């Protein structure tokens, strides 16, 4: 895959929207003005929010199970997709053609 395309795809993918399909943001803990969002982790069961999304960096990290990554790895981990399939899905969501 072309590195420039992958960078463009990551930039055009909103982690807030993508991950928000699977979690409910903890509004008390989140700092939306700074682009920091917290939720219960979509990868394991928990009662308090340990899953942090840094919108500006395009990264997520769970302090409970230690999963981390970007939009591509989120789909890989969440849906059990391979790298290419995750890229295809994100490209479709973003309306980008894969070179």
TIKOL-705899 format. One record per atom (N, C-alpha, C): z, x negated, y negated; residue in one letter. Coordinates in nm, 2 decimals, decimal comma. Layout:
BEGIN
@zz = Z xx = X yy = Y aa = a;
...
***
This chain:
BEGIN
@zz = 0,00 xx = -0,08 yy = 0,12 aa = x;
@zz = 0,00 xx = 0,00 yy = 0,00 aa = x;
@zz = 0,00 xx = -0,09 yy = -0,12 aa = x;
@zz = -0,07 xx = -0,04 yy = -0,22 aa = x;
@zz = -0,08 xx = -0,11 yy = -0,35 aa = x;
@zz = 0,05 xx = -0,11 yy = -0,42 aa = x;
@zz = 0,11 xx = -0,22 yy = -0,46 aa = x;
@zz = 0,24 xx = -0,23 yy = -0,53 aa = x;
@zz = 0,24 xx = -0,15 yy = -0,66 aa = x;
@zz = 0,13 xx = -0,16 yy = -0,74 aa = x;
@zz = 0,12 xx = -0,09 yy = -0,86 aa = x;
@zz = 0,13 xx = 0,06 yy = -0,84 aa = x;
@zz = 0,06 xx = 0,11 yy = -0,74 aa = x;
@zz = 0,07 xx = 0,25 yy = -0,71 aa = x;
@zz = 0,21 xx = 0,29 yy = -0,67 aa = x;
@zz = 0,28 xx = 0,21 yy = -0,59 aa = x;
@zz = 0,41 xx = 0,24 yy = -0,55 aa = x;
@zz = 0,51 xx = 0,24 yy = -0,67 aa = x;
@zz = 0,49 xx = 0,15 yy = -0,76 aa = x;
@zz = 0,57 xx = 0,15 yy = -0,88 aa = x;
@zz = 0,55 xx = 0,27 yy = -0,96 aa = x;
@zz = 0,42 xx = 0,31 yy = -0,98 aa = x;
@zz = 0,39 xx = 0,43 yy = -1,05 aa = x;
@zz = 0,44 xx = 0,56 yy = -0,99 aa = x;
@zz = 0,44 xx = 0,56 yy = -0,86 aa = x;
@zz = 0,49 xx = 0,68 yy = -0,78 aa = x;
@zz = 0,64 xx = 0,69 yy = -0,80 aa = x;
@zz = 0,71 xx = 0,58 yy = -0,79 aa = x;
@zz = 0,86 xx = 0,58 yy = -0,82 aa = x;
@zz = 0,89 xx = 0,62 yy = -0,96 aa = x;
@zz = 0,81 xx = 0,58 yy = -1,06 aa = x;
@zz = 0,84 xx = 0,61 yy = -1,19 aa = x;
@zz = 0,81 xx = 0,76 yy = -1,22 aa = x;
@zz = 0,72 xx = 0,82 yy = -1,15 aa = x;
@zz = 0,68 xx = 0,96 yy = -1,18 aa = x;
@zz = 0,76 xx = 1,05 yy = -1,09 aa = x;
@zz = 0,84 xx = 1,00 yy = -1,00 aa = x;
@zz = 0,92 xx = 1,09 yy = -0,92 aa = x;
@zz = 1,06 xx = 1,10 yy = -0,98 aa = x;
@zz = 1,10 xx = 1,22 yy = -1,00 aa = x;
@zz = 1,24 xx = 1,25 yy = -1,06 aa = x;
@zz = 1,34 xx = 1,26 yy = -0,94 aa = x;
@zz = 1,42 xx = 1,16 yy = -0,93 aa = x;
@zz = 1,53 xx = 1,17 yy = -0,83 aa = x;
@zz = 1,62 xx = 1,29 yy = -0,85 aa = x;
@zz = 1,64 xx = 1,32 yy = -0,97 aa = x;
@zz = 1,72 xx = 1,44 yy = -1,00 aa = x;
@zz = 1,66 xx = 1,56 yy = -0,93 aa = x;
@zz = 1,53 xx = 1,58 yy = -0,95 aa = x;
@zz = 1,47 xx = 1,70 yy = -0,89 aa = x;
@zz = 1,45 xx = 1,68 yy = -0,73 aa = x;
@zz = 1,41 xx = 1,57 yy = -0,69 aa = x;
@zz = 1,39 xx = 1,54 yy = -0,55 aa = x;
@zz = 1,52 xx = 1,56 yy = -0,47 aa = x;
@zz = 1,62 xx = 1,49 yy = -0,51 aa = x;
@zz = 1,75 xx = 1,50 yy = -0,43 aa = x;
@zz = 1,82 xx = 1,63 yy = -0,46 aa = x;
@zz = 1,80 xx = 1,68 yy = -0,58 aa = x;
@zz = 1,86 xx = 1,81 yy = -0,61 aa = x;
@zz = 1,81 xx = 1,93 yy = -0,52 aa = x;
@zz = 1,71 xx = 1,91 yy = -0,45 aa = x;
@zz = 1,66 xx = 2,01 yy = -0,35 aa = x;
@zz = 1,76 xx = 2,01 yy = -0,23 aa = x;
@zz = 1,84 xx = 1,91 yy = -0,21 aa = x;
@zz = 1,92 xx = 1,90 yy = -0,09 aa = x;
@zz = 2,07 xx = 1,90 yy = -0,12 aa = x;
@zz = 2,11 xx = 1,88 yy = -0,25 aa = x;
@zz = 2,25 xx = 1,87 yy = -0,29 aa = x;
@zz = 2,28 xx = 1,96 yy = -0,41 aa = x;
@zz = 2,40 xx = 1,98 yy = -0,43 aa = x;
@zz = 2,45 xx = 2,05 yy = -0,55 aa = x;
@zz = 2,52 xx = 1,95 yy = -0,63 aa = x;
@zz = 2,48 xx = 1,92 yy = -0,75 aa = x;
@zz = 2,54 xx = 1,82 yy = -0,84 aa = x;
@zz = 2,68 xx = 1,86 yy = -0,88 aa = x;
@zz = 2,77 xx = 1,76 yy = -0,87 aa = x;
@zz = 2,91 xx = 1,78 yy = -0,92 aa = x;
@zz = 2,91 xx = 1,76 yy = -1,07 aa = x;
@zz = 2,91 xx = 1,87 yy = -1,14 aa = x;
@zz = 2,90 xx = 1,87 yy = -1,29 aa = x;
@zz = 3,02 xx = 1,81 yy = -1,35 aa = x;
@zz = 3,13 xx = 1,81 yy = -1,29 aa = x;
@zz = 3,25 xx = 1,75 yy = -1,35 aa = x;
@zz = 3,25 xx = 1,60 yy = -1,34 aa = x;
@zz = 3,20 xx = 1,55 yy = -1,23 aa = x;
@zz = 3,20 xx = 1,40 yy = -1,21 aa = x;
@zz = 3,07 xx = 1,34 yy = -1,27 aa = x;
@zz = 2,96 xx = 1,41 yy = -1,28 aa = x;
@zz = 2,84 xx = 1,36 yy = -1,33 aa = x;
@zz = 2,84 xx = 1,33 yy = -1,48 aa = x;
@zz = 2,77 xx = 1,23 yy = -1,52 aa = x;
@zz = 2,75 xx = 1,20 yy = -1,66 aa = x;
@zz = 2,60 xx = 1,21 yy = -1,69 aa = x;
@zz = 2,56 xx = 1,33 yy = -1,71 aa = x;
@zz = 2,41 xx = 1,36 yy = -1,73 aa = x;
@zz = 2,35 xx = 1,29 yy = -1,85 aa = x;
@zz = 2,43 xx = 1,28 yy = -1,95 aa = x;
@zz = 2,38 xx = 1,21 yy = -2,07 aa = x;
@zz = 2,34 xx = 1,06 yy = -2,04 aa = x;
@zz = 2,41 xx = 1,00 yy = -1,95 aa = x;
@zz = 2,39 xx = 0,86 yy = -1,91 aa = x;
@zz = 2,29 xx = 0,85 yy = -1,79 aa = x;
@zz = 2,25 xx = 0,97 yy = -1,73 aa = x;
@zz = 2,16 xx = 0,97 yy = -1,62 aa = x;
@zz = 2,24 xx = 0,94 yy = -1,49 aa = x;
@zz = 2,37 xx = 0,96 yy = -1,48 aa = x;
@zz = 2,44 xx = 0,94 yy = -1,36 aa = x;
@zz = 2,49 xx = 1,07 yy = -1,30 aa = x;
@zz = 2,44 xx = 1,10 yy = -1,18 aa = x;
@zz = 2,47 xx = 1,22 yy = -1,11 aa = x;
@zz = 2,55 xx = 1,20 yy = -0,98 aa = x;
@zz = 2,64 xx = 1,29 yy = -0,95 aa = x;
@zz = 2,72 xx = 1,28 yy = -0,83 aa = x;
@zz = 2,71 xx = 1,40 yy = -0,75 aa = x;
@zz = 2,72 xx = 1,39 yy = -0,62 aa = x;
@zz = 2,71 xx = 1,50 yy = -0,53 aa = x;
@zz = 2,77 xx = 1,46 yy = -0,40 aa = x;
@zz = 2,80 xx = 1,56 yy = -0,31 aa = x;
@zz = 2,84 xx = 1,53 yy = -0,17 aa = x;
@zz = 2,71 xx = 1,47 yy = -0,11 aa = x;
@zz = 2,73 xx = 1,38 yy = -0,02 aa = x;
@zz = 2,62 xx = 1,31 yy = 0,04 aa = x;
@zz = 2,54 xx = 1,40 yy = 0,13 aa = x;
@zz = 2,41 xx = 1,39 yy = 0,12 aa = x;
@zz = 2,33 xx = 1,47 yy = 0,21 aa = x;
@zz = 2,31 xx = 1,41 yy = 0,35 aa = x;
@zz = 2,37 xx = 1,29 yy = 0,37 aa = x;
@zz = 2,35 xx = 1,22 yy = 0,50 aa = x;
@zz = 2,48 xx = 1,23 yy = 0,59 aa = x;
@zz = 2,59 xx = 1,27 yy = 0,54 aa = x;
@zz = 2,71 xx = 1,29 yy = 0,62 aa = x;
@zz = 2,80 xx = 1,40 yy = 0,56 aa = x;
@zz = 2,89 xx = 1,45 yy = 0,64 aa = x;
@zz = 2,98 xx = 1,56 yy = 0,59 aa = x;
@zz = 3,09 xx = 1,50 yy = 0,51 aa = x;
@zz = 3,12 xx = 1,56 yy = 0,40 aa = x;
@zz = 3,23 xx = 1,52 yy = 0,31 aa = x;
@zz = 3,27 xx = 1,63 yy = 0,22 aa = x;
@zz = 3,39 xx = 1,62 yy = 0,16 aa = x;
@zz = 3,44 xx = 1,73 yy = 0,08 aa = x;
@zz = 3,43 xx = 1,69 yy = -0,07 aa = x;
@zz = 3,43 xx = 1,56 yy = -0,10 aa = x;
@zz = 3,43 xx = 1,52 yy = -0,24 aa = x;
@zz = 3,30 xx = 1,43 yy = -0,26 aa = x;
@zz = 3,25 xx = 1,44 yy = -0,38 aa = x;
@zz = 3,13 xx = 1,37 yy = -0,41 aa = x;
@zz = 3,14 xx = 1,22 yy = -0,41 aa = x;
@zz = 3,07 xx = 1,15 yy = -0,31 aa = x;
@zz = 3,07 xx = 1,01 yy = -0,31 aa = x;
@zz = 2,92 xx = 0,95 yy = -0,32 aa = x;
@zz = 2,83 xx = 1,04 yy = -0,34 aa = x;
@zz = 2,69 xx = 1,01 yy = -0,35 aa = x;
@zz = 2,64 xx = 1,00 yy = -0,49 aa = x;
@zz = 2,61 xx = 0,89 yy = -0,54 aa = x;
@zz = 2,57 xx = 0,86 yy = -0,68 aa = x;
@zz = 2,42 xx = 0,84 yy = -0,70 aa = x;
@zz = 2,37 xx = 0,90 yy = -0,80 aa = x;
@zz = 2,23 xx = 0,88 yy = -0,83 aa = x;
@zz = 2,22 xx = 0,83 yy = -0,97 aa = x;
@zz = 2,15 xx = 0,72 yy = -0,99 aa = x;
@zz = 2,13 xx = 0,66 yy = -1,12 aa = x;
@zz = 1,98 xx = 0,69 yy = -1,15 aa = x;
@zz = 1,97 xx = 0,79 yy = -1,23 aa = x;
@zz = 1,83 xx = 0,84 yy = -1,27 aa = x;
@zz = 1,75 xx = 0,73 yy = -1,34 aa = x;
@zz = 1,81 xx = 0,66 yy = -1,43 aa = x;
@zz = 1,74 xx = 0,55 yy = -1,50 aa = x;
@zz = 1,69 xx = 0,44 yy = -1,41 aa = x;
@zz = 1,76 xx = 0,40 yy = -1,32 aa = x;
@zz = 1,72 xx = 0,30 yy = -1,22 aa = x;
@zz = 1,64 xx = 0,35 yy = -1,11 aa = x;
@zz = 1,64 xx = 0,48 yy = -1,09 aa = x;
@zz = 1,57 xx = 0,54 yy = -0,98 aa = x;
@zz = 1,63 xx = 0,50 yy = -0,84 aa = x;
@zz = 1,76 xx = 0,50 yy = -0,84 aa = x;
@zz = 1,83 xx = 0,45 yy = -0,72 aa = x;
@zz = 1,94 xx = 0,55 yy = -0,68 aa = x;
@zz = 1,98 xx = 0,55 yy = -0,55 aa = x;
@zz = 2,10 xx = 0,63 yy = -0,51 aa = x;
@zz = 2,18 xx = 0,54 yy = -0,42 aa = x;
@zz = 2,31 xx = 0,58 yy = -0,41 aa = x;
@zz = 2,40 xx = 0,50 yy = -0,33 aa = x;
@zz = 2,52 xx = 0,59 yy = -0,29 aa = x;
@zz = 2,55 xx = 0,59 yy = -0,16 aa = x;
@zz = 2,67 xx = 0,67 yy = -0,11 aa = x;
@zz = 2,78 xx = 0,57 yy = -0,08 aa = x;
@zz = 2,89 xx = 0,60 yy = -0,15 aa = x;
@zz = 3,01 xx = 0,51 yy = -0,13 aa = x;
@zz = 3,08 xx = 0,54 yy = 0,01 aa = x;
@zz = 3,04 xx = 0,65 yy = 0,07 aa = x;
@zz = 3,10 xx = 0,69 yy = 0,20 aa = x;
@zz = 3,03 xx = 0,62 yy = 0,32 aa = x;
@zz = 2,90 xx = 0,65 yy = 0,33 aa = x;
@zz = 2,82 xx = 0,60 yy = 0,44 aa = x;
@zz = 2,73 xx = 0,48 yy = 0,41 aa = x;
@zz = 2,73 xx = 0,44 yy = 0,28 aa = x;
@zz = 2,66 xx = 0,32 yy = 0,23 aa = x;
@zz = 2,51 xx = 0,33 yy = 0,24 aa = x;
@zz = 2,45 xx = 0,45 yy = 0,25 aa = x;
@zz = 2,31 xx = 0,47 yy = 0,24 aa = x;
@zz = 2,27 xx = 0,44 yy = 0,09 aa = x;
@zz = 2,15 xx = 0,38 yy = 0,07 aa = x;
@zz = 2,11 xx = 0,35 yy = -0,06 aa = x;
@zz = 1,96 xx = 0,34 yy = -0,06 aa = x;
@zz = 1,90 xx = 0,35 yy = -0,18 aa = x;
@zz = 1,76 xx = 0,34 yy = -0,19 aa = x;
@zz = 1,70 xx = 0,41 yy = -0,31 aa = x;
@zz = 1,56 xx = 0,44 yy = -0,29 aa = x;
@zz = 1,49 xx = 0,50 yy = -0,40 aa = x;
@zz = 1,43 xx = 0,63 yy = -0,34 aa = x;
@zz = 1,34 xx = 0,69 yy = -0,41 aa = x;
@zz = 1,28 xx = 0,82 yy = -0,37 aa = x;
@zz = 1,21 xx = 0,81 yy = -0,23 aa = x;
@zz = 1,14 xx = 0,70 yy = -0,21 aa = x;
@zz = 1,07 xx = 0,68 yy = -0,08 aa = x;
@zz = 1,17 xx = 0,67 yy = 0,03 aa = x;
@zz = 1,27 xx = 0,59 yy = 0,02 aa = x;
@zz = 1,37 xx = 0,57 yy = 0,13 aa = x;
@zz = 1,45 xx = 0,70 yy = 0,14 aa = x;
@zz = 1,47 xx = 0,77 yy = 0,04 aa = x;
@zz = 1,55 xx = 0,90 yy = 0,05 aa = x;
@zz = 1,48 xx = 0,99 yy = 0,15 aa = x;
@zz = 1,34 xx = 1,01 yy = 0,13 aa = x;
@zz = 1,27 xx = 1,10 yy = 0,22 aa = x;
@zz = 1,27 xx = 1,04 yy = 0,36 aa = x;
@zz = 1,26 xx = 0,91 yy = 0,37 aa = x;
@zz = 1,26 xx = 0,85 yy = 0,50 aa = x;
@zz = 1,39 xx = 0,88 yy = 0,58 aa = x;
@zz = 1,50 xx = 0,86 yy = 0,51 aa = x;
@zz = 1,63 xx = 0,88 yy = 0,57 aa = x;
@zz = 1,66 xx = 1,03 yy = 0,59 aa = x;
@zz = 1,63 xx = 1,11 yy = 0,49 aa = x;
@zz = 1,66 xx = 1,25 yy = 0,49 aa = x;
@zz = 1,58 xx = 1,33 yy = 0,60 aa = x;
@zz = 1,45 xx = 1,30 yy = 0,60 aa = x;
@zz = 1,36 xx = 1,38 yy = 0,68 aa = x;
@zz = 1,30 xx = 1,30 yy = 0,81 aa = x;
@zz = 1,35 xx = 1,18 yy = 0,82 aa = x;
@zz = 1,31 xx = 1,10 yy = 0,94 aa = x;
@zz = 1,16 xx = 1,06 yy = 0,93 aa = x;
@zz = 1,11 xx = 1,03 yy = 0,81 aa = x;
@zz = 0,97 xx = 1,00 yy = 0,79 aa = x;
@zz = 0,95 xx = 0,85 yy = 0,80 aa = x;
@zz = 0,83 xx = 0,81 yy = 0,83 aa = x;
@zz = 0,79 xx = 0,67 yy = 0,82 aa = x;
@zz = 0,76 xx = 0,64 yy = 0,67 aa = x;
@zz = 0,74 xx = 0,52 yy = 0,64 aa = x;
@zz = 0,71 xx = 0,48 yy = 0,50 aa = x;
@zz = 0,59 xx = 0,55 yy = 0,45 aa = x;
@zz = 0,48 xx = 0,54 yy = 0,52 aa = x;
@zz = 0,35 xx = 0,59 yy = 0,47 aa = x;
@zz = 0,36 xx = 0,75 yy = 0,45 aa = x;
@zz = 0,42 xx = 0,82 yy = 0,55 aa = x;
@zz = 0,44 xx = 0,96 yy = 0,54 aa = x;
@zz = 0,52 xx = 1,00 yy = 0,42 aa = x;
@zz = 0,63 xx = 0,92 yy = 0,39 aa = x;
@zz = 0,71 xx = 0,95 yy = 0,27 aa = x;
@zz = 0,63 xx = 0,93 yy = 0,15 aa = x;
@zz = 0,55 xx = 0,82 yy = 0,14 aa = x;
@zz = 0,47 xx = 0,80 yy = 0,02 aa = x;
@zz = 0,37 xx = 0,91 yy = 0,01 aa = x;
@zz = 0,31 xx = 0,96 yy = 0,11 aa = x;
@zz = 0,21 xx = 1,07 yy = 0,10 aa = x;
@zz = 0,28 xx = 1,19 yy = 0,05 aa = x;
@zz = 0,40 xx = 1,23 yy = 0,10 aa = x;
@zz = 0,47 xx = 1,35 yy = 0,05 aa = x;
@zz = 0,50 xx = 1,33 yy = -0,10 aa = x;
@zz = 0,55 xx = 1,22 yy = -0,14 aa = x;
@zz = 0,59 xx = 1,20 yy = -0,28 aa = x;
@zz = 0,46 xx = 1,20 yy = -0,37 aa = x;
@zz = 0,35 xx = 1,14 yy = -0,32 aa = x;
@zz = 0,23 xx = 1,14 yy = -0,40 aa = x;
@zz = 0,18 xx = 1,29 yy = -0,41 aa = x;
@zz = 0,19 xx = 1,37 yy = -0,31 aa = x;
@zz = 0,15 xx = 1,51 yy = -0,32 aa = x;
@zz = 0,24 xx = 1,58 yy = -0,42 aa = x;
@zz = 0,37 xx = 1,56 yy = -0,42 aa = x;
@zz = 0,46 xx = 1,62 yy = -0,52 aa = x;
@zz = 0,42 xx = 1,58 yy = -0,66 aa = x;
@zz = 0,39 xx = 1,45 yy = -0,68 aa = x;
@zz = 0,36 xx = 1,40 yy = -0,81 aa = x;
@zz = 0,21 xx = 1,43 yy = -0,85 aa = x;
@zz = 0,13 xx = 1,48 yy = -0,76 aa = x;
@zz = -0,01 xx = 1,50 yy = -0,80 aa = x;
@zz = -0,09 xx = 1,37 yy = -0,81 aa = x;
@zz = -0,05 xx = 1,27 yy = -0,74 aa = x;
@zz = -0,12 xx = 1,14 yy = -0,74 aa = x;
@zz = -0,21 xx = 1,12 yy = -0,62 aa = x;
@zz = -0,32 xx = 1,06 yy = -0,64 aa = x;
@zz = -0,41 xx = 1,03 yy = -0,52 aa = x;
@zz = -0,37 xx = 0,89 yy = -0,48 aa = x;
@zz = -0,36 xx = 0,87 yy = -0,35 aa = x;
@zz = -0,33 xx = 0,74 yy = -0,29 aa = x;
@zz = -0,45 xx = 0,66 yy = -0,29 aa = x;
@zz = -0,45 xx = 0,54 yy = -0,35 aa = x;
@zz = -0,57 xx = 0,45 yy = -0,36 aa = x;
@zz = -0,61 xx = 0,40 yy = -0,22 aa = x;
***
